Amino acid sequence: MNAPDSSTVRLGQNLANVRERIASAAARSGRPPEAIRLVGVTKYASIEVTRALVQAGLGDLGESRPQALWDKATALADLPVCWHLVGHLQRNKVRRTLPLVSLVHSIDSRRLLAAVEQELSLAAEAGGPTSGKPLAALLEVNISGEAAKHGFAPAEIEPLLAELPKLQHVRICGLMAMAALEGGSDRARRDFAALRELRDHLRPLAPAGVSLDELSMGMSDDFEVAIEEGSTIVRVGSALFEGVVDS
């Protein structure tokens, strides 16, 4: 079953509106709109509505749950989608997830990083689907310090940098964070600024082969503030699906 025609039209309108807001925020930060990558988070969307979003013109999609990503990637395999994992990746789900994704936003521990590297090494030895393709990944930072959040403490990132050149199959290309749950846009701005300042401090310390160019920060409620503070990737869900009737 396809998404209703009215919902397809609304998806296109929502997508255009979000892109206009991204362009305005980018201009305020002195950057062109194409410097910001929009990832549509489809956590609460059906496969049919997700398909309609791709057909409306958004090719970067994100899921926070590996199982949902597996299902949607399979169902939408006929479409040109770049999948992003934006939520926690359990080590027992690494093997099935990695062949499907173009970017993992949520490397949140040394143990997960080691598990991903090991799985990709095994795949390379076996000539599997991920063979020869380094995985692009971001280090998740618990910039707000909230106990319920995953991620490295900010002070853990600098010592970790020295270990990253040992990785042969994972390419770290930036940092990811979520703003505090409480505190509104002012607190979100402080958190996003803190991640950018951390990145700016670490960038000259990064060893060869490690890039910290990407900052994945900002969701539906705060992506404009995130862009103003330097985000290069925004993860937007509800703003894209507002008013859309699922089928």
C-alpha positions as CSV (number, residue, x, y, z in Angstrom):
1,M,0.0,0.0,0.0
2,N,1.3,3.5,-0.9
3,A,1.1,6.6,1.2
4,P,-2.1,8.5,0.5
5,D,-1.7,11.2,-2.2
6,S,-2.4,14.0,0.3
7,S,0.4,12.7,2.5
8,T,2.8,12.5,-0.4
9,V,2.1,16.2,-1.2
10,R,2.5,17.1,2.5
11,L,5.9,15.3,2.7
12,G,7.1,17.3,-0.2
13,Q,6.0,20.5,1.4
14,N,7.6,19.6,4.7
15,L,10.8,18.7,3.0
16,A,10.9,22.0,1.2
17,N,10.2,23.9,4.4
18,V,12.9,22.1,6.3
19,R,15.4,22.8,3.5
20,E,14.4,26.5,3.5
21,R,15.0,26.6,7.3
22,I,18.4,24.9,6.8
23,A,19.4,27.4,4.1
24,S,18.4,30.4,6.4
25,A,20.3,29.0,9.3
26,A,23.3,28.2,7.1
27,A,23.3,31.8,5.8
28,R,23.3,33.1,9.4
29,S,26.4,30.9,10.1
30,G,28.1,32.2,7.0
31,R,27.9,28.9,5.0
32,P,26.1,27.8,1.9
33,P,23.1,25.4,2.4
34,E,24.9,22.6,0.6
35,A,27.4,22.5,3.5
36,I,24.7,21.0,5.7
37,R,23.6,17.4,5.1
38,L,19.9,16.6,6.0
39,V,19.3,13.1,7.3
40,G,15.6,12.2,7.6
41,V,15.0,10.1,10.7
42,T,12.3,7.6,9.9
43,K,11.9,6.1,13.4
44,Y,8.1,6.5,13.5
45,A,7.3,6.3,9.8
46,S,6.0,3.3,8.0
47,I,7.8,1.7,5.1
48,E,5.3,3.2,2.7
49,V,5.7,6.8,4.1
50,T,9.5,6.4,4.1
51,R,9.3,5.3,0.5
52,A,7.3,8.4,-0.3
53,L,9.9,10.6,1.5
54,V,12.6,9.2,-0.7
55,Q,10.5,9.8,-3.8
56,A,10.0,13.4,-2.6
57,G,13.7,13.9,-2.9
58,L,15.5,12.9,0.3
59,G,18.1,10.2,-0.1
60,D,19.7,10.3,3.3
61,L,17.7,8.4,5.9
62,G,18.5,7.5,9.5
63,E,17.2,5.0,12.0
64,S,18.0,4.8,15.7
65,R,17.1,1.1,16.0
66,P,19.2,-1.4,14.1
67,Q,16.2,-3.8,13.6
68,A,14.1,-1.1,12.0
69,L,17.0,-0.2,9.7
70,W,17.3,-3.8,8.6
71,D,13.6,-4.0,7.7
72,K,13.5,-0.7,5.9
73,A,16.8,-1.1,4.0
74,T,15.5,-4.5,2.7
75,A,12.0,-3.1,1.8
76,L,13.5,-0.1,0.0
77,A,16.5,-1.8,-1.6
78,D,15.2,-0.6,-5.0
79,L,15.7,3.0,-4.1
80,P,18.9,5.1,-3.9
81,V,19.1,5.5,-0.1
82,C,22.1,6.2,2.0
83,W,21.3,4.8,5.4
84,H,22.6,6.3,8.6
85,L,22.5,4.6,12.0
86,V,21.9,7.4,14.5
87,G,21.1,5.5,17.6
88,H,22.9,3.0,19.9
89,L,24.5,0.0,18.2
90,Q,24.7,-3.1,20.3
91,R,27.7,-5.2,19.6
92,N,25.5,-8.3,18.8
93,K,23.9,-6.3,16.0
94,V,27.1,-5.1,14.4
95,R,27.4,-7.9,11.8
96,R,24.0,-7.4,10.3
97,T,24.0,-3.6,10.4
98,L,27.4,-2.6,8.9
99,P,26.7,-3.8,5.3
100,L,23.7,-1.6,5.1
101,V,25.0,1.8,6.4
102,S,27.0,4.6,4.8
103,L,27.6,6.4,8.1
104,V,27.4,5.3,11.8
105,H,26.8,8.4,14.0
106,S,27.0,6.6,17.3
107,I,30.3,5.0,18.1
108,D,30.0,5.5,21.8
109,S,32.6,3.3,23.5
110,R,36.0,1.7,22.9
111,R,34.4,-1.7,23.1
112,L,32.0,-0.9,20.3
113,L,34.8,0.6,18.2
114,A,36.8,-2.6,18.6
115,A,33.8,-4.8,17.8
116,V,33.2,-2.8,14.6
117,E,36.8,-3.0,13.5
118,Q,37.0,-6.7,14.2
119,E,33.8,-7.4,12.2
120,L,35.1,-5.4,9.3
121,S,38.4,-7.2,9.4
122,L,36.7,-10.5,9.3
123,A,34.5,-9.4,6.4
124,A,37.6,-8.3,4.5
125,E,39.3,-11.6,5.1
126,A,36.2,-13.5,3.9
127,G,35.5,-11.1,0.9
128,G,32.1,-10.2,2.4
129,P,29.8,-7.4,1.4
130,T,31.8,-4.8,3.4
131,S,35.2,-6.0,2.1
132,G,37.5,-3.3,1.2
133,K,35.2,-0.4,2.2
134,P,36.2,1.5,5.3
135,L,33.3,2.4,7.4
136,A,32.7,6.1,7.9
137,A,31.8,6.8,11.6
138,L,31.4,9.5,14.1
139,L,32.4,9.4,17.8
140,E,29.4,10.1,20.0
141,V,30.1,12.6,22.8
142,N,27.9,12.9,25.8
143,I,28.3,16.7,25.7
144,S,25.4,17.3,28.2
145,G,26.8,15.0,30.8
146,E,23.4,13.3,31.3
147,A,23.6,9.9,32.9
148,A,20.9,8.4,30.6
149,K,22.9,9.3,27.4
150,H,25.4,7.1,25.6
151,G,28.7,8.5,24.5
152,F,32.3,9.3,25.4
153,A,32.9,12.0,28.0
154,P,34.5,15.0,26.3
155,A,37.8,14.4,28.2
156,E,38.0,10.9,26.7
157,I,38.2,12.0,23.1
158,E,41.7,13.4,23.1
159,P,43.4,10.3,24.5
160,L,41.4,8.2,22.0
161,L,42.7,10.1,19.0
162,A,46.2,8.5,19.3
163,E,44.6,5.0,19.0
164,L,42.6,5.7,15.9
165,P,45.4,5.3,13.3
166,K,45.6,1.6,14.4
167,L,42.2,1.1,12.8
168,Q,42.3,-0.3,9.3
169,H,38.6,-0.6,8.5
170,V,37.0,2.3,10.3
171,R,37.4,5.9,9.2
172,I,36.5,8.4,11.9
173,C,35.3,11.6,10.3
174,G,33.8,13.7,13.1
175,L,31.7,13.9,16.3
176,M,28.1,13.5,17.2
177,A,26.0,14.7,20.1
178,M,22.5,15.4,21.4
179,A,21.6,18.5,23.4
180,A,20.3,18.1,26.9
181,L,16.7,17.0,27.3
182,E,15.9,20.0,29.5
183,G,16.7,23.6,29.1
184,G,15.3,24.6,25.8
185,S,17.2,26.4,23.0
186,D,19.6,28.2,25.2
187,R,20.9,25.0,26.8
188,A,20.9,23.4,23.3
189,R,23.0,26.2,22.0
190,R,25.5,25.9,24.8
191,D,25.8,22.1,24.2
192,F,26.3,22.5,20.5
193,A,28.8,25.3,21.0
194,A,30.7,23.0,23.4
195,L,30.9,20.2,20.9
196,R,32.2,22.6,18.2
197,E,34.8,24.0,20.6
198,L,35.9,20.5,21.5
199,R,36.2,19.7,17.8
200,D,38.2,22.9,17.2
201,H,40.5,22.1,20.0
202,L,41.1,18.5,18.8
203,R,41.3,19.1,15.1
204,P,45.0,20.1,15.1
205,L,45.8,17.2,17.3
206,A,44.2,14.6,15.0
207,P,46.6,12.1,13.6
208,A,46.9,11.5,9.8
209,G,43.9,9.7,8.4
210,V,41.5,11.0,11.1
211,S,39.2,13.8,10.1
212,L,37.0,15.7,12.5
213,D,35.3,17.7,9.8
214,E,31.8,16.5,10.5
215,L,29.6,17.6,13.4
216,S,26.3,15.7,13.6
217,M,24.1,17.7,15.9
218,G,20.6,19.1,15.8
219,M,17.1,17.4,15.5
220,S,13.7,18.7,14.7
221,D,13.4,21.0,17.7
222,D,16.9,22.5,17.5
223,F,18.5,22.0,14.2
224,E,18.6,25.7,13.3
225,V,20.5,26.5,16.5
226,A,22.8,23.5,15.8
227,I,23.6,24.9,12.3
228,E,24.3,28.3,13.7
229,E,26.8,26.7,16.0
230,G,28.6,24.7,13.3
231,S,26.6,21.5,12.6
232,T,27.3,19.9,9.2
233,I,24.7,17.1,9.6
234,V,21.2,17.5,11.1
235,R,19.0,14.5,12.0
236,V,15.4,15.6,11.4
237,G,12.4,13.4,12.0
238,S,9.1,14.9,13.2
239,A,9.4,18.2,11.2
240,L,9.4,16.1,8.0
241,F,6.3,14.1,8.9
242,E,4.1,16.8,10.5
243,G,0.6,16.4,9.2
244,V,1.3,13.2,7.3
245,V,-1.4,10.5,7.6
246,D,0.3,7.1,7.7
247,S,-1.3,4.2,5.8
